[in-house]
Structures are given as C-alpha cells and as structure tokens.
Amino acid sequence: MWLLLSLTALLLAFIVALCIGRYPLKLSECARVLLGREPADSRLYAVVMQVRLPRALLAALAGAGLSVAGAAFQSMFSNPLATPDTLGAATGASLGATLGILLRLNGAGIQALAFVFGVLAIGLVCRLSQIRGQSSAMMLVLSGIVIGALCEAMVSLMKYTADPQDVLPQITFWLMGSFSGVGLRAVLLGSIPILLGIAVLLALRWRFNALSLSEDEARALGLKVQRLRAVIILFSALITASVVSLAGKVGWVGLLAPHGARMLFGNDNRLVLPSSAILGALFLLCIDTLARSVSASELPLSVLTAAIGAPVFIVLLRKTGGIQE
C-alpha cells in the first residue's frame, strides 16, 4: 500500500512540476505538448519540453539514484549516518567541476571533468584502504574521510584564488546545486550511468541483508563480501559522480529517503531500496519545484534540501522513535 501511495504521489508531483512555475500552465496545455500536438503558442513547447520536462526528469532520476546509493552504503557499513558522499565521490566531483570552471571550460567539459574526478576519488579511497590486499569497512570510511577533506581543501584553495567578479560566483552557485540550464540531451546522456547504477544495486538488494551480519557469518552463507562491497562502491560512486556532474552537490536526499523507507518498511533491503528510490525522487522533485517557483530568483537546491530535510527528519524520528524492527 505504501509503495502504491508513494508511486501515486510521485506521478502527481511530476505533473505539478510541469504545470506550475513563474509561467503557469494548465494541465490540458501540458498534455497537448507532451502528446506531440502543435500548441497555438510556441512558448508552451519551449517551457514544457526545453525547460520543465528535462528538469523534472533529472530531479526524479537524481533523487532516486542518490537515495539508492545512500541506502546501499547504510546497509554495507551498518551505519544509519552513511551517505552517498561517505567515500568522497561528491567532493571529488566538486573538485573536478571547480577546476573545470577555473579553466573556463564549457558545460559539457565541466560535467565530464566532475565525473572523472568523482570516480578517481573513489578509486583512490579504495587503494588507500587496502592493507595486504584486503580492505575493511572501517578503513574504507576513514580513507573516504581523508580524501573528502583533501578535496574540500583543494576546492577552498581554488575558490580563494578565483576571480571574485566572475569565476567565484559561478563556482559558489554550482556547488550549491541546481538543475537550471540542463537540456533534454544532457539528461538522456547523464541518465545512463544513473539508471545503470540503480538497476545493479536493486538487482543485488536480496544480498544486502546478509551484510548486517559479521563477515564470517556472511561468508558462511555463501556471500562473497569483498566482491559485493566492491560492486556497491563502484555503482554507488557512478551514481553520485553522475548526479554531481549534472547538478552540483545535493545533500540530505541520500540520508533522508532511506530513513523514511526504513521507518515505513523496516530493515528488509528488498523493500527498502526500491522504496528509497521512489521517496528520493519524490522529495527532490518537490524541492526543485519549490526552488524555481517560490521566489522571483531561483533558490539553490542545497539550501532547500537542508532547510526542509532537517526538520522533516527530526519530526520523523520523534514520531516513530527510530527504525522499525
């Protein structure tokens, strides 16, 4: 029932995102454009197909991807505070994007550099965490903290040396997250790694419950722990780097949605991961709609995700008393 209600709410939120904004549209007008019928006003086509549809699709994909990655990391590390940036993928991608802006690359170049640096950061974390060919969950987390701190320091250094009149505002706005200026082609290209990561993690969700056991118990059940961890890290990093390269850093989604899913469905990852994807897509889609319509100037995503996500998170914890068994 909760899954059906969540899917219905997501569909309604998607329709609302296409209709409302500083240029409000009727539902019939949006439907006419989406069905391929030539509208009387050419502005309708531009607003729906070139502005709102790409943003709504990317917001839903980004929310679903970050939530699935967050749920996978929380299961792998047995830590409810784990997020998609636990191993430094988002901070590495931010470093690449900042470097691209300093080099005055175009949008595609900035996105490509952000994606490459995000993947490189994860590779460096995995390499540093290995001791005698083996890596533990604790070493992965500690290595992620170190690499994330180094990337944050490099970003701060680049912001300090950037031109305050031109480059610095661009870096600051990008790091705060936004779906503005994203075209349908960029969404289609960027959705490939996000959808691939979501599909792989959802396909493996049956094995995630065993990760809450000790390594010896998991191996006794026939689970190849090191290989499963490597797959989770790889595809979670793929999702996170892709989202950050397209929209900048977006916080709270990968933490809030998995917690909401566990409060509704318990700790069974067979239900937690797909429900996290739905709730994350719904949350970020609503946040993006508010960001572009609540005021005359668009608000950064990270501001709204923190301002709304933190109180909602506290209310959920207070009402439920924690995660259901």
JODA-V633141 format. One record per backbone hydrogen bond with DSSP energy under -1.0 kcal/mol. CO is the residue of the C=O (numbers start at 1). NH is the residue of the N-H. If there is no record, write none. Layout:
# JODA-V633141
co:CO nh:NH
co:CO nh:NH
This chain:
# JODA-V633141
co:1 nh:5
co:2 nh:6
co:3 nh:7
co:4 nh:8
co:5 nh:9
co:6 nh:10
co:7 nh:11
co:8 nh:12
co:9 nh:13
co:10 nh:14
co:11 nh:15
co:12 nh:16
co:13 nh:17
co:14 nh:18
co:15 nh:19
co:16 nh:20
co:19 nh:25
co:26 nh:30
co:27 nh:31
co:28 nh:32
co:29 nh:33
co:30 nh:34
co:31 nh:35
co:32 nh:37
co:33 nh:36
co:41 nh:44
co:42 nh:46
co:43 nh:47
co:44 nh:48
co:45 nh:49
co:46 nh:50
co:47 nh:52
co:48 nh:53
co:51 nh:55
co:52 nh:56
co:53 nh:57
co:54 nh:58
co:55 nh:59
co:56 nh:60
co:57 nh:61
co:58 nh:62
co:59 nh:63
co:60 nh:64
co:61 nh:65
co:62 nh:66
co:63 nh:67
co:64 nh:68
co:65 nh:69
co:66 nh:70
co:67 nh:71
co:68 nh:72
co:69 nh:73
co:70 nh:74
co:71 nh:75
co:72 nh:76
co:73 nh:77
co:74 nh:79
co:79 nh:82
co:83 nh:86
co:85 nh:88
co:88 nh:92
co:89 nh:93
co:90 nh:94
co:91 nh:95
co:92 nh:96
co:93 nh:97
co:94 nh:98
co:95 nh:99
co:96 nh:100
co:97 nh:101
co:98 nh:102
co:99 nh:103
co:100 nh:105
co:101 nh:104
co:106 nh:110
co:107 nh:111
co:108 nh:112
co:109 nh:113
co:110 nh:114
co:111 nh:115
co:112 nh:116
co:113 nh:117
co:114 nh:118
co:115 nh:119
co:116 nh:120
co:117 nh:121
co:118 nh:122
co:119 nh:123
co:120 nh:124
co:121 nh:125
co:122 nh:126
co:123 nh:127
co:124 nh:128
co:125 nh:129
co:131 nh:134
co:134 nh:131
co:136 nh:140
co:137 nh:141
co:138 nh:142
co:139 nh:143
co:140 nh:144
co:141 nh:145
co:142 nh:146
co:143 nh:147
co:144 nh:148
co:145 nh:149
co:146 nh:150
co:147 nh:151
co:148 nh:152
co:149 nh:153
co:150 nh:154
co:151 nh:155
co:152 nh:156
co:153 nh:157
co:154 nh:158
co:155 nh:159
co:156 nh:160
co:157 nh:161
co:163 nh:168
co:167 nh:171
co:168 nh:172
co:169 nh:173
co:170 nh:174
co:171 nh:175
co:172 nh:176
co:174 nh:177
co:176 nh:302
co:177 nh:301
co:179 nh:182
co:183 nh:187
co:184 nh:188
co:185 nh:189
co:186 nh:190
co:187 nh:191
co:190 nh:194
co:191 nh:195
co:192 nh:196
co:193 nh:197
co:194 nh:198
co:195 nh:199
co:196 nh:200
co:197 nh:201
co:198 nh:202
co:199 nh:203
co:200 nh:204
co:204 nh:207
co:208 nh:211
co:209 nh:212
co:210 nh:213
co:214 nh:218
co:215 nh:219
co:216 nh:220
co:217 nh:221
co:218 nh:223
co:219 nh:222
co:223 nh:225
co:224 nh:228
co:225 nh:229
co:226 nh:230
co:227 nh:231
co:228 nh:232
co:229 nh:233
co:230 nh:234
co:231 nh:235
co:232 nh:236
co:233 nh:237
co:234 nh:238
co:235 nh:239
co:236 nh:240
co:237 nh:241
co:238 nh:242
co:239 nh:243
co:240 nh:244
co:241 nh:245
co:242 nh:246
co:243 nh:247
co:244 nh:248
co:247 nh:178
co:252 nh:256
co:253 nh:257
co:255 nh:259
co:256 nh:260
co:257 nh:261
co:258 nh:262
co:259 nh:263
co:260 nh:264
co:261 nh:265
co:262 nh:266
co:268 nh:271
co:268 nh:272
co:269 nh:273
co:271 nh:275
co:272 nh:276
co:273 nh:277
co:274 nh:278
co:275 nh:279
co:276 nh:280
co:277 nh:281
co:278 nh:282
co:279 nh:283
co:280 nh:284
co:281 nh:285
co:282 nh:286
co:283 nh:287
co:284 nh:288
co:285 nh:289
co:286 nh:290
co:287 nh:291
co:288 nh:292
co:290 nh:294
co:291 nh:299
co:300 nh:304
co:301 nh:305
co:302 nh:306
co:303 nh:307
co:304 nh:308
co:305 nh:309
co:306 nh:310
co:308 nh:312
co:309 nh:313
co:310 nh:314
co:311 nh:315
co:312 nh:316
co:313 nh:317
co:314 nh:318
co:315 nh:319
co:316 nh:320
co:317 nh:321
